[in-house]
């Protein structure tokens, strides 16, 4: 049986490495390509019912750090590890508390890898990986927006949607590394692919939760509606 510390140590090392490398990458890009500021847009672009601006590198870095060490990462790891605990996957980690903590460390490591790959590739391809809630949309439009988020990103100053390999590669990278690096013997790429498919379902469910529970007017929008 693997030691309790194995996936936890791997997750911590991956998180520390990613949190250190990505800021260095962002700083090097800023030094070479931020000498000339972007020209202000002449028109205001509306995406999913709200004004859109392509994120700056500083905003990308902040979003990345939130994905890796923010509440969503820890809650997501707990949700994933709970499902794996119920499914008894992997079988070698047992059904006790140490087994759950092994699964939790593994899930957090996968999230860290997924986020690192996602933001690194998006930076190279100049894509916006943020999930944008479909503001005041119908349920069917929200459903479509949540589903497309797993196979598309946004590009350009207008934030137009494009098919992208970034979310696909990112979603499969974490499980592949986990199964190769710290999972018990007997699990291979096919198991990692199934694990990734489950991750896609979890992502979609998370998107729908955000669509239904967090689609609220901002303070500026509420103030504008109250004006005569």
BELSUL-V977027 format. One record per residue. N is the residue number from 1. RES is the residue in one small letter. OMEGA is omega in radians with two decimals (999 if undefined). Layout:
n=[N	N]
res=[RES	RES]
omega=[OMEGA	OMEGA]
This chain:
n=[1	2	3	4	5	6	7	8	9	10	11	12	13	14	15	16	17	18	19	20	21	22	23	24	25	26	27	28	29	30	31	32	33	34	35	36	37	38	39	40	41	42	43	44	45	46	47	48	49	50	51	52	53	54	55	56	57	58	59	60	61	62	63	64	65	66	67	68	69	70	71	72	73	74	75	76	77	78	79	80	81	82	83	84	85	86	87	88	89	90	91	92	93	94	95	96	97	98	99	100	101	102	103	104	105	106	107	108	109	110	111	112	113	114	115	116	117	118	119	120	121	122	123	124	125	126	127	128	129	130	131	132	133	134	135	136	137	138	139	140	141	142	143	144	145	146	147	148	149	150	151	152	153	154	155	156	157	158	159	160	161	162	163	164	165	166	167	168	169	170	171	172	173	174	175	176	177	178	179	180	181	182	183	184	185	186	187	188	189	190	191	192	193	194	195	196	197	198	199	200	201	202	203	204	205	206	207	208	209	210	211	212	213	214	215	216	217	218	219	220	221	222	223	224	225	226	227	228]
res=[x	x	x	x	x	x	x	x	x	x	x	x	x	x	x	x	x	x	x	x	x	x	x	x	x	x	x	x	x	x	x	x	x	x	x	x	x	x	x	x	x	x	x	x	x	x	x	x	x	x	x	x	x	x	x	x	x	x	x	x	x	x	x	x	x	x	x	x	x	x	x	x	x	x	x	x	x	x	x	x	x	x	x	x	x	x	x	x	x	x	x	x	x	x	x	x	x	x	x	x	x	x	x	x	x	x	x	x	x	x	x	x	x	x	x	x	x	x	x	x	x	x	x	x	x	x	x	x	x	x	x	x	x	x	x	x	x	x	x	x	x	x	x	x	x	x	x	x	x	x	x	x	x	x	x	x	x	x	x	x	x	x	x	x	x	x	x	x	x	x	x	x	x	x	x	x	x	x	x	x	x	x	x	x	x	x	x	x	x	x	x	x	x	x	x	x	x	x	x	x	x	x	x	x	x	x	x	x	x	x	x	x	x	x	x	x	x	x	x	x	x	x	x	x	x	x	x	x]
omega=[-3.14	3.07	3.10	-3.02	-3.02	3.13	3.14	3.11	3.12	-3.14	-3.12	-3.13	3.12	-3.14	3.13	-3.13	-3.11	-3.13	3.12	-3.05	-3.06	3.05	3.11	3.12	-3.14	-3.14	-3.14	3.11	-3.14	-3.09	-3.06	-2.99	-3.12	-3.12	3.11	-3.12	3.08	3.10	-3.14	-3.13	-3.12	-3.13	3.14	-3.12	3.11	3.10	-3.13	3.05	-3.14	3.09	-3.08	2.97	3.11	-3.06	3.04	3.13	3.08	3.10	3.07	-3.14	3.13	3.12	3.13	3.13	3.10	-3.14	-3.05	-3.06	3.12	-3.11	-3.10	-3.14	-3.10	3.09	3.12	3.11	3.11	3.13	3.14	-3.10	3.08	3.10	3.13	3.09	3.13	-3.12	-3.09	3.11	-0.13	-3.06	-3.08	-3.08	3.03	-3.09	3.14	-3.11	3.06	3.09	3.10	-3.13	3.04	3.12	3.11	3.10	3.11	-3.14	3.12	3.07	3.12	3.12	3.13	3.12	3.13	-3.10	-3.14	3.13	-3.10	-3.07	3.10	3.13	3.13	3.11	3.12	-3.08	-3.14	3.13	3.12	-3.07	-3.09	3.02	-3.10	-3.14	3.09	-2.97	3.11	3.12	3.05	-3.13	3.13	3.11	3.09	3.11	3.12	3.14	3.14	-3.12	-3.11	-3.11	-3.11	3.14	-3.11	2.95	3.10	-3.03	3.08	3.14	-3.14	3.09	-3.14	-3.08	3.11	3.01	-3.06	3.05	-3.05	-3.13	-3.13	3.13	-3.12	-3.09	-3.12	-3.04	-3.11	3.12	3.13	3.11	-3.12	-3.11	-3.14	-2.98	-3.00	3.07	3.10	3.10	3.11	3.12	-3.09	-3.11	-3.14	3.09	3.11	3.11	3.10	3.10	3.12	3.11	3.08	3.09	3.11	3.11	3.13	3.10	-3.14	3.12	3.10	3.10	-3.11	3.06	3.11	-3.13	-3.03	-3.04	-3.03	3.09	-3.09	3.09	3.06	3.12	3.13	3.13	3.12	3.13	-3.14	-3.14	-3.11	3.14	-3.12	999]
